[in-house]
Amino acid sequence: MDLQHTVDPREPAPADVPFFTQAESFSALWPRIERHLSEMFEDGKFSHGTKVAELERALAAYTGARHVIGVNSGTDALVLLLRAAGLRPGDEVVVPAFSFVASASSVVLAGGRPVFADIDPVTYALDPASVERVLTPRCRFLMPVHLFCQLADVERLGELAERHGLTVVEDSAEAIGMRREGVHAGLFGAGGVLSFFPTKTLGAIGDAGAVLTDDDEIARTVDALRHHGRFGRTIADFTTINTSSSLPGCNSKMDDVQASVLLAKLTRLDADIARREALADAYNRRLAGTPGILRLPTVVARGGTADPVFYVYLIEAERRDELAGHLAAHGVSTETYYPSPLHLQPCFAELGHQPGDFPVAEAACARTLALPLYPDLTTEAVDRVCDLVQDFFSGAGARP
């Protein structure tokens, strides 16, 4: 099978340094991907089939999870996990004010109510002291979000949850490969999730996600919810598709095309993680001490063993938006994580928050900028990005 792409002369020229591309990696992996796709076509099942089951087993082996349940997105994974973990209508879930909107919208979609808390200024994860301040008698869940390159403070948050009788459900969508004392992200409470959005450390070529859990009953319930609430065997078996549904589930089956791509990419995940770390180190060396940069990524040492993973290389900078414009004008694409804190998003206006409620999250939204970081990125490209950043703050302009 050949892949061909005809360039339309009307298309804009690609950025000199795109924020993300996997073209080179995809080309190198194509023989493995093609083998999986050929087996899928021979099997004749293109959704919720044998490739999905194979991927679930492979991810369980990689993460150490007792159960991995493939679904069609990281957002659906959060919704189904919250439902399976026992969230009832109106239950409150503590969520950081600084995260992607799905961390909080998943709570609403599952029937709950998000309660926002502020973040730690270094890890960008839930600040336990802020969590203590926002707890109400209706809070039943705590959702740490592991962002960018490291886990939240799972020990302190776990102790807090136990003290207040909260169930921990992790938004570990970005955290494949992150571990603490050998325990993989998503396995410190009732369960966690993975997102396989294309830019993720392990990315598909479309949307896909998974639930991780060591809890047999949660796994059984998520398995049913993803396939219209049907218990029993459903994966790779469509003969019972019209049998009775025991729960009001949904259609969140993973496509076997995505599973095929992920199976191929999983074989080089550890190498990709190492490459990301090397690129982050190169950024750190070049950008350390640059006037105008307020913060570089900092992995917090908490004793014991930990495995950080650089999904995103995030800096905090003065005149963030001007810097992003300068880089874009010279062919470098960036992303803003995140342009607005969750408590000020229009979809949560009914919660009644005002600017100033969570100042650390608000400051991060005003200053953070993600620079390009992915395995196909070259060290020469990193040097170019760093030259442009330093020239911006020195006022020297772009180097030729």
Secondary structure, DSSP 8 states (H G I E B T S, - for coil): --------TTS----SB-S---HHHHHHHHHHHHHHHHHHHHHT--BSSHHHHHHHHHHHHHH--SEEEEES-HHHHHHHHHHHTT--TT-EEEEESSS-THHHHHHHHTT-EEEEE-B-TTT-SB-HHHHHHH--TTEEEE--B--TTS---HHHHHHHHHHHT-EEEEB-TT-TT-EETTEETT-SSSEEEEE--TTSSS--SS--EEEEES-HHHHHHHHHHTBTT--S--TT--TTTTS--SS---B---BHHHHHHHHHHHTTHHHHHHHHHHHHHHHHHHHTT-TTEEE-------SS-EE---S-EEEEETTHHHHHHHHHHTTB--B-S-SS-GGGSGGGGGG---TTSSHHHHHHHHHEEEE---TT--HHHHHHHHHHHHHHHHT-----
